[in-house]
Amino acid sequence: MLIRVAARAWPLMAVAGVVVAAEADAEIDALLARLARSPCAFERNGQWHGGRDASAHLATKRRMAPAGASSTTEAFIDGIASRSSQSGQPYRVRCPGAPEQPAADWLQRQLDDLRSGR
């Protein structure tokens, strides 16, 4: 009986995983687009970059990351977009009229805005 129930549940779990991955991909794409349009400067290993360069860099890191590293948008922010994979140094963001902040905080705020429709 248990095997029969598990066999029926497996396709549903697999479909749910694909939906979650597709939603994460869409959110990450939207975050990268916001980043590219941003007037903020993004610091990576002591060098400041514009939004387009930062977005392109994170997109490359995303493509090169191990499978599952972007299984959720939060995993992407925490594991790929918050710190240098070479030095381990956290990325920073400096926006006009605002104090410098960790990139993870900026990205999470952008994600919150996306999810709330702003």
C-alpha positions as CSV (number, residue, x, y, z in Angstrom):
1,M,0.0,0.0,0.0
2,L,2.8,2.4,1.0
3,I,4.6,1.7,-2.3
4,R,1.5,2.4,-4.3
5,V,0.9,5.7,-2.6
6,A,4.5,6.8,-3.0
7,A,4.5,5.8,-6.7
8,R,1.4,8.0,-7.2
9,A,2.9,10.9,-5.2
10,W,6.2,10.9,-7.1
11,P,5.0,12.5,-10.3
12,L,3.2,15.2,-8.3
13,M,6.4,16.0,-6.4
14,A,8.4,16.1,-9.6
15,V,5.9,18.5,-11.2
16,A,6.0,20.7,-8.1
17,G,9.8,20.8,-8.3
18,V,9.7,22.0,-11.9
19,V,7.1,24.7,-11.0
20,V,9.3,25.9,-8.1
21,A,12.4,25.9,-10.3
22,A,10.6,27.8,-13.1
23,E,9.3,30.4,-10.5
24,A,12.8,30.8,-9.1
25,D,14.3,31.2,-12.6
26,A,11.7,33.9,-13.4
27,E,12.4,35.7,-10.1
28,I,16.2,35.5,-10.6
29,D,15.8,36.8,-14.2
30,A,13.7,39.7,-12.8
31,L,16.3,40.5,-10.1
32,L,19.1,40.5,-12.7
33,A,17.0,42.9,-14.9
34,R,16.5,45.2,-11.9
35,L,20.2,45.1,-11.2
36,A,21.1,46.0,-14.8
37,R,18.7,49.0,-14.7
38,S,19.9,50.1,-11.2
39,P,21.6,53.5,-10.7
40,C,23.6,51.8,-7.9
41,A,27.2,50.8,-7.9
42,F,28.2,47.3,-6.9
43,E,31.5,46.5,-5.2
44,R,33.2,43.2,-6.0
45,N,36.7,42.4,-4.7
46,G,37.5,46.1,-4.1
47,Q,36.3,47.3,-7.5
48,W,33.0,49.2,-8.1
49,H,30.9,48.3,-11.1
50,G,27.7,49.6,-12.7
51,G,24.5,47.6,-12.7
52,R,24.8,46.2,-16.1
53,D,28.3,44.8,-15.4
54,A,27.2,43.4,-12.0
55,S,24.1,41.8,-13.6
56,A,26.3,40.2,-16.3
57,H,28.7,38.9,-13.7
58,L,26.0,37.3,-11.6
59,A,24.4,35.8,-14.7
60,T,27.7,34.2,-15.6
61,K,28.2,32.9,-12.0
62,R,24.7,31.5,-12.1
63,R,25.4,29.6,-15.4
64,M,28.6,28.2,-14.0
65,A,27.2,27.2,-10.6
66,P,26.5,23.6,-9.7
67,A,23.1,22.2,-10.4
68,G,20.6,23.2,-7.7
69,A,22.6,26.3,-6.6
70,S,19.7,28.4,-7.9
71,S,16.9,26.1,-6.9
72,T,15.2,29.0,-5.0
73,T,15.7,32.7,-5.4
74,E,16.9,32.9,-1.8
75,A,19.6,30.2,-2.6
76,F,20.7,32.3,-5.5
77,I,21.0,35.4,-3.3
78,D,22.8,33.6,-0.5
79,G,25.0,31.2,-2.5
80,I,25.8,33.1,-5.7
81,A,25.0,36.8,-5.5
82,S,26.2,37.8,-2.1
83,R,29.9,37.2,-2.1
84,S,32.9,36.5,-4.3
85,S,33.5,32.9,-5.0
86,Q,37.2,33.6,-5.4
87,S,37.9,35.7,-2.3
88,G,34.9,35.0,-0.2
89,Q,34.4,38.8,0.3
90,P,30.8,40.0,0.5
91,Y,29.6,42.2,-2.4
92,R,28.5,45.7,-1.4
93,V,26.0,48.1,-3.0
94,R,26.1,51.9,-3.0
95,C,23.0,53.7,-4.2
96,P,22.5,57.4,-4.6
97,G,21.2,59.0,-1.4
98,A,21.5,55.8,0.6
99,P,24.2,54.3,2.8
100,E,26.4,51.5,1.5
101,Q,24.9,48.1,2.3
102,P,25.6,44.4,1.7
103,A,24.5,43.2,-1.7
104,A,22.5,40.4,0.0
105,D,20.3,43.0,1.7
106,W,19.8,45.0,-1.4
107,L,18.9,41.9,-3.4
108,Q,16.5,40.6,-0.8
109,R,14.7,44.0,-0.7
110,Q,14.4,43.9,-4.5
111,L,13.0,40.4,-4.2
112,D,10.5,41.5,-1.6
113,D,9.4,44.3,-3.9
114,L,9.0,41.9,-6.8
115,R,6.9,39.6,-4.8
116,S,4.7,42.4,-3.5
117,G,4.2,43.7,-7.0
118,R,6.3,46.9,-6.7
